[in-house]
């Protein structure tokens, strides 16, 4: 408990001042949290007042931490804010476990701190080292599943287990719905095996559904969230099997180690399992069924299925880190049954083969990113606040400027490429130069907006972007229009605009369209929103990299 408290106490030191983060692939993904925090401060409710591809808990936690640490880096705030939920739950688990074994408590706590404090994904999406600014809510789901798994495997007090289960499942639900689907599989396995007692399951279930009912009655957020999920299902109509195969292939080493471990566990425990099956057939009952089901290979299979189901629906996460509490339990059980034998050594080697890859990858990525940051130069900007606290190498800065000139001079060529459904680079959004150029272009756009307002004696109160992310209202202390999708990926997360979206877009004071370079997604969003803007807005060239739709008849400054 002291170690946990000290770790949490050190976090504000990194948040009181703005840390320069090395830029990374798909770095702009975490700007969504800045957009969400600004909307929440305006009184908007996720899913109720704007379409969100995930639950609102992560946005609320970030908004709270941002108010406490206004100079904190958004990437760290968005990643660490979940510890508002996970640290108290982990404290309950550690408090219960350390009564029996301090070593096991440390075995659960230290990996939890490692995965929570290092904001990196286990997947590789770019060859160069940098920050993982994407997949944050997927990482958070994996950390919550870790806490839930630790509770289900090791907690013995039923009241503590009920509290951990209920709160972890609520967190999973309101961060990403696929997370709660994975959590249900873990809970069902624990319940069937008798590890989650009926009274704990009932208490957790009553609290879970009561909390949902209260939230729905107070804000309508639950039904709105369900409506958003259904919209996403209609947009993403791909079949599940290819995604499952993709998840298995990306995490092949872990899946292979778990498969071999499951085979060994089944082979070693077959006699005992067969005996319990016979006992159940002779005297059926829930207790006998639970004893038969409480087998390490069943537990492992259910955890792997839960992990594959979740990983099939995301890009970037800390995949399968929640296996560790179960693997630790399997190794301890094997040692108690077999002692320091060849059988135990085999199980230990396979367990560690499944558990260590995420640790190795995250340690390597964090080390490469921060060691490589020694050669980085901070990005020069005037209007980006803490969002501009990034560093990149001088060679990439030079490439950014050259590409900017190329995008501007040959814009028709890039528009033709986007019209044909192609990007300038297959990994464009992962390219560091693209991310750096977006920041520099945004900085120029803010300056240009201020200059336009001064020259025309107007003030743009509502600002939207025809792009993936919209941090401009936060940067300029303005407002985002209601009902517009946050994290606007037109292929996955932007439903066809209904009447209230059309009215909100038509009423917006300023809509920004980035053009360095034109992309397939930007063109698709432009085709979606330009017909709505055409009647009441005029299109201007704001900067070489931003066009703008300015509302006709906008009021002058008072």
C-alpha positions in Angstrom: 0.0 0.0 0.0 2.9 2.4 0.8 4.5 1.6 -2.6 1.2 2.3 -4.4 0.7 5.6 -2.5 4.3 6.7 -3.2 3.9 6.0 -7.0 0.7 8.0 -7.1 2.2 10.8 -5.1 5.0 11.2 -7.6 2.7 11.7 -10.6 1.9 15.4 -10.1 5.6 16.2 -10.4 5.3 15.3 -14.1 2.0 17.2 -14.5 2.7 20.5 -12.9 5.0 21.6 -15.7 4.5 20.9 -19.4 6.7 18.0 -20.4 8.0 17.9 -24.0 6.9 14.6 -25.5 8.5 13.0 -28.5 6.1 13.1 -31.4 4.8 9.7 -32.5 2.6 7.8 -35.0 -1.1 8.9 -35.1 -0.2 11.4 -32.4 -3.2 13.5 -33.1 -5.6 10.9 -31.7 -5.2 12.3 -28.2 -6.3 15.8 -29.3 -9.8 14.3 -29.1 -9.6 14.5 -25.3 -8.9 18.3 -25.5 -12.0 18.7 -27.7 -14.1 16.6 -25.3 -12.9 18.5 -22.2 -13.8 21.8 -23.9 -17.3 20.4 -24.8 -17.8 19.1 -21.3 -16.8 22.5 -19.8 -19.5 24.0 -22.1 -22.1 21.6 -20.5 -22.2 19.1 -23.3 -22.7 15.5 -22.4 -21.0 12.7 -24.4 -23.4 10.8 -26.6 -26.3 13.1 -25.6 -24.8 16.3 -27.1 -22.2 14.9 -29.4 -21.6 11.6 -31.1 -18.8 9.6 -29.5 -17.3 6.3 -30.7 -16.6 5.3 -27.1 -18.0 5.9 -23.6 -17.8 9.2 -21.8 -15.9 8.2 -18.6 -12.4 8.7 -20.1 -13.4 12.2 -21.3 -14.8 13.2 -17.9 -11.7 11.9 -16.1 -9.4 13.8 -18.5 -11.5 17.0 -18.0 -11.2 16.7 -14.3 -7.4 16.1 -14.4 -7.0 19.0 -16.9 -8.7 21.3 -14.4 -6.3 20.2 -11.7 -3.2 20.3 -13.9 -3.8 22.9 -16.6 -0.2 22.8 -17.7 0.0 19.0 -17.8 0.6 17.3 -21.1 -2.6 16.1 -22.6 -1.1 12.7 -23.5 0.0 12.0 -19.9 -3.3 13.4 -18.5 -5.4 11.3 -20.8 -3.4 8.2 -20.1 -3.0 8.6 -16.3 -6.5 9.9 -15.5 -7.9 6.4 -15.5 -5.9 5.8 -12.3 -8.7 7.7 -10.6 -10.6 4.5 -11.0 -7.9 1.8 -11.1 -5.8 2.9 -8.1 -8.6 2.6 -5.5 -9.6 -0.7 -6.9 -6.0 -2.0 -6.9 -5.7 -0.7 -3.4 -8.6 -2.9 -2.4 -7.1 -5.9 -4.1 -3.6 -5.3 -2.5 -5.2 -4.8 0.9 -7.0 -8.2 0.6 -4.1 -10.1 -0.9 -1.2 -8.8 1.3 -3.0 -10.3 4.4 -2.0 -13.7 3.0 1.2 -13.0 1.0 3.1 -9.7 0.5 5.0 -11.3 -2.4 1.8 -12.0 -4.4 0.6 -8.5 -3.6 3.8 -7.1 -5.1 3.5 -9.5 -8.0 0.1 -7.9 -8.8 1.0 -4.3 -8.0 4.3 -3.8 -9.7 3.1 -4.9 -13.2 0.0 -2.7 -12.7 2.1 0.3 -12.0 4.4 -0.5 -15.0 1.5 -0.7 -17.5 -0.4 2.3 -16.0 2.5 4.7 -15.8 4.1 4.0 -19.2 1.7 5.3 -21.9 2.7 3.0 -24.7 1.0 0.3 -26.7 2.2 -3.3 -27.2 1.7 -3.1 -31.0 4.2 -1.8 -33.5 2.7 0.7 -36.0 5.8 2.6 -37.1 9.5 1.8 -37.3 10.7 5.1 -35.6 10.5 5.6 -31.9 8.0 8.1 -30.5 5.0 8.6 -28.2 1.9 6.5 -28.6 -0.8 9.2 -28.7 -3.4 6.8 -30.0 -5.5 3.9 -28.7 -5.6 5.5 -25.2 -9.0 4.2 -24.3 -8.0 0.7 -25.5 -5.0 0.8 -23.2 -7.3 1.9 -20.4 -9.6 -1.0 -21.0 -6.7 -3.4 -20.8 -5.6 -1.9 -17.5 -9.2 -2.2 -16.1 -9.3 -5.8 -17.3 -6.0 -6.4 -15.4 -7.6 -5.0 -12.2 -10.7 -7.1 -12.7 -8.7 -10.3 -13.4 -6.5 -9.7 -10.3 -9.7 -9.4 -8.2 -11.4 -12.5 -9.7 -8.3 -14.7 -9.3 -6.9 -13.5 -5.9 -9.4 -11.7 -3.8 -11.1 -13.8 -1.2 -13.3 -11.4 0.8 -16.7 -11.4 -1.0 -17.5 -7.8 -0.2 -14.2 -6.6 -1.6 -14.7 -8.8 -4.7 -18.2 -7.5 -5.2 -16.9 -3.9 -5.0 -14.0 -4.5 -7.4 -16.2 -6.4 -9.9 -19.0 -3.8 -9.9 -16.8 -0.8 -10.3 -14.5 -2.4 -12.8 -17.4 -3.4 -15.0 -18.9 0.1 -14.8 -15.6 1.5 -15.8 -15.3 -0.9 -18.7 -18.8 -0.1 -19.9 -18.4 3.6 -19.9 -14.9 3.6 -21.5 -15.6 1.2 -24.4 -18.4 -1.3 -24.7 -16.2 -4.1 -26.1 -14.3 -3.9 -22.9 -17.4 -4.8 -20.8 -18.0 -7.7 -23.3 -14.6 -9.1 -22.4 -15.2 -8.4 -18.7 -18.4 -10.4 -18.8 -16.5 -13.4 -20.1 -14.1 -13.2 -17.2 -16.9 -12.8 -14.7 -18.9 -15.7 -16.1 -15.8 -17.9 -15.8 -15.2 -16.9 -12.2 -18.9 -17.4 -11.4 -19.2 -20.8 -13.0 -16.0 -21.9 -11.3 -17.3 -20.7 -7.9 -14.6 -18.1 -7.6 -17.2 -15.3 -7.7 -19.7 -16.3 -5.0 -23.4 -15.8 -5.7 -23.8 -13.1 -3.0 -20.9 -11.2 -4.5 -22.2 -11.5 -8.0 -25.7 -10.4 -6.9 -24.3 -7.4 -5.0 -22.1 -6.4 -7.9 -25.0 -6.8 -10.4 -27.5 -4.8 -8.3 -25.0 -2.0 -7.9 -24.0 -2.1 -11.6 -27.6 -1.8 -12.8 -28.6 0.7 -10.2 -25.7 3.0 -11.2 -26.8 2.7 -14.8 -30.4 3.5 -13.9 -29.3 6.6 -11.9 -27.1 7.9 -14.7 -29.9 7.4 -17.2 -32.5 9.2 -15.1 -30.1 12.0 -14.4 -28.8 12.7 -17.9 -30.1 10.2 -20.5 -26.5 9.3 -21.2 -27.0 5.5 -21.2 -29.7 5.4 -23.8 -27.8 7.9 -25.9 -24.6 5.8 -25.6 -26.6 2.7 -26.7 -27.9 4.6 -29.7 -24.3 5.6 -30.6 -23.2 2.0 -30.3 -25.9 0.9 -32.7 -24.9 3.5 -35.1 -21.3 2.3 -35.0 -22.5 -1.3 -35.6 -24.3 -0.2 -38.7 -21.3 1.8 -40.0 -18.8 -1.0 -39.3 -20.6 -4.0 -40.9 -17.5 -6.1 -41.4 -17.7 -9.7 -40.2 -16.1 -10.7 -36.9 -14.0 -13.7 -38.1 -11.4 -11.7 -40.1 -10.9 -9.3 -37.2 -10.4 -12.2 -34.8 -7.9 -13.8 -37.1 -6.1 -10.4 -37.4 -6.0 -10.0 -33.6 -4.6 -13.6 -33.3 -1.9 -12.9 -35.9 -0.8 -9.6 -34.3 -0.5 -11.3 -30.9 0.7 -14.7 -32.3 3.5 -15.2 -29.8 1.2 -14.8 -26.8 -1.6 -17.0 -28.4 0.9 -19.7 -29.2 2.4 -19.7 -25.7 -1.1 -19.8 -24.2 -2.1 -22.6 -26.6 0.8 -24.8 -25.6 0.3 -23.9 -21.9 -3.4 -24.9 -22.2 -2.5 -28.2 -23.7 0.0 -29.0 -20.9 -2.5 -27.9 -18.2 -5.2 -30.1 -19.8 -2.8 -33.1 -20.1 -1.5 -32.7 -16.5 -5.0 -32.2 -15.0 -7.0 -34.6 -17.1 -7.3 -37.3 -14.4 -8.5 -34.9 -11.7 -10.9 -33.3 -14.3 -12.3 -36.6 -15.3 -12.9 -37.5 -11.7 -14.8 -34.3 -11.1 -16.9 -34.8 -14.2 -17.8 -38.3 -13.0 -18.7 -36.9 -9.6 -21.0 -34.3 -11.3 -22.7 -36.9 -13.4 -23.4 -39.1 -10.4 -24.6 -36.3 -8.2 -25.5 -33.2 -10.3 -25.4 -29.8 -8.6 -24.0 -26.4 -9.0 -21.2 -27.0 -6.5 -20.1 -30.1 -8.3 -20.4 -28.4 -11.6 -18.2 -25.5 -10.3 -15.5 -27.9 -9.1 -15.4 -29.5 -12.5 -15.3 -26.2 -14.3 -12.6 -24.7 -12.0 -9.8 -26.0 -14.1 -6.7 -23.9 -15.1 -7.1 -24.7 -18.8 -10.8 -23.5 -18.8 -9.7 -20.2 -17.1 -6.9 -19.7 -19.6 -9.2 -20.4 -22.5 -11.8 -17.9 -21.3 -9.2 -15.2 -20.8 -7.7 -15.8 -24.2 -11.2 -15.6 -25.8 -11.9 -12.4 -23.9 -8.7 -10.9 -25.1 -9.2 -11.9 -28.7 -12.7 -10.5 -28.7 -11.5 -7.2 -27.4 -8.4 -6.9 -29.6 -10.5 -7.7 -32.7 -12.2 -4.3 -32.3 -9.4 -1.8 -31.8 -6.1 -0.4 -33.1 -3.4 0.0 -30.4 -3.7 -1.2 -26.8 -1.8 -3.0 -24.1 -2.9 -6.4 -25.5 -3.4 -9.3 -23.1 -1.7 -7.7 -20.1 -4.6 -9.0 -18.0 -3.4 -12.5 -18.5 -0.7 -11.9 -15.8 -2.8 -12.3 -12.7 -4.1 -15.6 -14.0 -0.7 -16.8 -15.1 0.7 -16.0 -11.7 -2.1 -18.0 -10.1 -1.5 -20.9 -12.4 2.2 -20.9 -11.6 1.5 -20.8 -7.8 -1.0 -23.6 -8.1 1.5 -25.7 -10.1 4.2 -25.1 -7.6 2.0 -26.1 -4.6 0.9 -29.3 -6.4 4.3 -30.4 -8.0 7.0 -28.4 -6.2 10.3 -27.6 -8.1 9.8 -30.3 -10.8 10.1 -30.5 -14.5 6.3 -30.1 -14.8 6.4 -26.9 -12.9 9.3 -25.6 -14.8 7.5 -26.3 -18.1 4.4 -24.4 -16.9 6.5 -21.5 -15.6 8.4 -21.1 -18.9 5.2 -21.2 -20.9 3.5 -18.8 -18.5 6.3 -16.3 -18.7 6.5 -16.7 -22.5 2.9 -15.4 -22.6 3.4 -12.7 -19.9 6.7 -11.2 -20.8 6.2 -10.0 -24.4 4.0 -7.0 -23.4 6.5 -6.0 -20.7 9.5 -6.2 -23.1 7.7 -4.3 -25.9 6.5 -1.5 -23.7 9.9 -1.2 -21.9 11.7 -1.1 -25.3 9.3 1.4 -26.8 9.5 3.8 -23.8 13.3 3.5 -23.7 13.7 4.1 -27.4 11.3 7.1 -27.4 12.9 8.9 -24.5 16.5 8.1 -25.4 15.8 9.2 -28.9 14.2 12.4 -27.6 17.7 13.6 -26.6 18.2 14.6 -30.3 14.8 16.2 -30.6 14.1 19.9 -30.9 11.0 21.4 -29.3 8.3 22.5 -31.8 8.2 26.3 -32.2 4.6 27.6 -31.9 2.6 30.6 -30.6 -1.0 29.3 -30.1 -0.9 25.6 -29.3 -0.7 25.8 -25.4 0.4 22.4 -24.0 -0.7 20.7 -27.1 2.4 22.0 -28.8 4.8 20.6 -26.3 6.3 18.0 -28.6 9.8 17.5 -30.0 11.1 16.1 -33.2 14.4 15.8 -35.0 15.7 18.6 -37.2 15.7 16.3 -40.2 12.0 15.7 -39.8 11.4 19.4 -39.3 13.1 20.1 -42.6 11.1 17.4 -44.3 7.9 18.9 -42.9 8.7 22.3 -44.4 9.6 20.7 -47.8 6.4 18.7 -47.8 4.3 21.8 -46.9 5.7 23.7 -49.9 5.0 20.7 -52.1 1.4 20.2 -50.9 0.8 23.9 -51.5 2.4 24.1 -54.9 0.8 20.9 -56.2 -2.5 20.8 -54.4 -4.5 19.7 -57.5 -2.4 16.6 -57.8 -3.0 15.6 -54.2 -6.7 16.4 -54.6 -6.8 14.1 -57.6 -5.0 11.4 -55.6 -7.6 11.7 -52.8 -10.4 11.6 -55.3 -9.0 8.3 -56.6 -9.1 6.9 -53.0 -5.4 7.0 -52.3 -3.2 8.7 -49.7 0.2 10.3 -50.5 1.7 7.6 -48.2 0.1 4.4 -47.1 1.2 5.2 -43.5 0.5 8.9 -43.8 -1.2 9.3 -40.4 1.7 7.5 -38.7 4.4 9.7 -40.5 6.0 12.0 -38.0 6.2 14.8 -40.6 2.4 14.6 -41.1 1.8 15.0 -37.4 4.3 17.9 -37.1 2.8 19.6 -40.2 -0.7 19.4 -38.7 0.5 21.1 -35.5 2.4 23.8 -37.4 -0.6 24.4 -39.8 -2.9 24.6 -36.8 -0.7 27.2 -35.2 -0.7 29.3 -38.3 -4.5 28.8 -38.6 -5.1 30.2 -35.1 -3.0 33.2 -35.9 -4.9 33.7 -39.2 -8.2 33.5 -37.4 -7.2 36.1 -34.9 -6.0 38.4 -37.8 -9.3 37.8 -39.7 -11.4 38.7 -36.6 -9.4 41.9 -36.0 -9.6 43.0 -39.6 -13.3 42.3 -39.9 -14.3 43.2 -36.3 -16.0 39.8 -35.8 -15.6 36.9 -33.3 -16.1 33.3 -34.2 -17.9 31.7 -31.2 -18.4 28.2 -32.7 -15.6 26.5 -34.6 -15.6 23.0 -36.2 -13.1 21.2 -38.4 -13.7 19.1 -41.4 -11.1 16.8 -40.2 -10.4 14.0 -37.7 -9.9 16.1 -34.7 -11.0 19.6 -33.5 -8.9 21.1 -30.7 -9.4 24.7 -32.0 -12.2 25.6 -29.6 -10.0 24.6 -26.7 -7.0 26.4 -28.2 -9.0 29.6 -28.6 -11.4 29.4 -25.7 -14.4 29.1 -28.0 -17.1 26.5 -28.4 -17.6 23.4 -30.5 -21.0 22.9 -32.1 -23.3 20.3 -30.5 -24.0 17.0 -32.1 -20.9 16.9 -34.3 -19.0 13.6 -34.1 -15.8 13.7 -32.0 -12.9 11.8 -33.5 -14.4 12.1 -37.0 -13.2 9.1 -38.9 -15.7 9.1 -41.8 -15.1 5.4 -42.5 -15.8 4.2 -39.0 -17.2 6.8 -36.7 -19.3 9.4 -38.5 -23.0 8.5 -39.0 -25.0 10.2 -41.8 -26.0 13.6 -40.5 -29.5 13.8 -39.1 -31.6 17.0 -38.9 -30.1 18.3 -35.7 -26.5 17.7 -37.0 -27.5 19.6 -40.2 -28.8 22.5 -38.2 -25.7 22.6 -36.0 -23.4 22.6 -39.0 -25.4 25.2 -40.7 -25.2 27.5 -37.7 -21.5 27.2 -37.1 -19.5 30.4 -37.3 -16.3 28.9 -38.8 -15.6 25.5 -40.3 -11.9 24.8 -41.0 -10.8 22.5 -43.8 -7.1 21.4 -43.8 -5.5 21.0 -47.2 -1.9 20.0 -46.5 -2.5 17.5 -47.9 -6.0 16.7 -49.1 -6.8 13.1 -48.0 -9.5 10.6 -48.6 -11.0 11.1 -45.2 -10.9 14.9 -45.4 -12.5 14.7 -48.9 -15.2 12.4 -47.6 -16.0 14.7 -44.7 -16.0 17.7 -47.1 -18.5 15.9 -49.3 -20.6 15.3 -46.2 -20.6 18.8 -44.8 -20.0 21.2 -47.7 -23.6 20.9 -49.0 -24.9 21.9 -45.6 -22.4 24.8 -45.4 -22.9 26.1 -48.9 -26.1 28.0 -48.4 -25.0 30.1 -45.4 -21.2 30.3 -45.6 -18.5 31.5 -48.0 -15.3 29.6 -48.6 -12.0 31.5 -48.2 -8.4 30.6 -48.2 -7.4 31.2 -44.6 -3.7 30.0 -44.8 -1.8 28.0 -47.5 -2.8 24.8 -45.5 -6.4 25.7 -44.3 -9.5 26.8 -46.1 -12.4 28.2 -44.1 -16.1 28.4 -44.4 -17.2 31.7 -42.8 -20.8 32.1 -41.8 -22.6 34.9 -43.7 -23.7 37.8 -41.6 -21.7 36.9 -38.5 -22.1 39.4 -35.8 -19.4 42.0 -35.2 -17.5 42.2 -32.0 -19.2 44.2 -29.3 
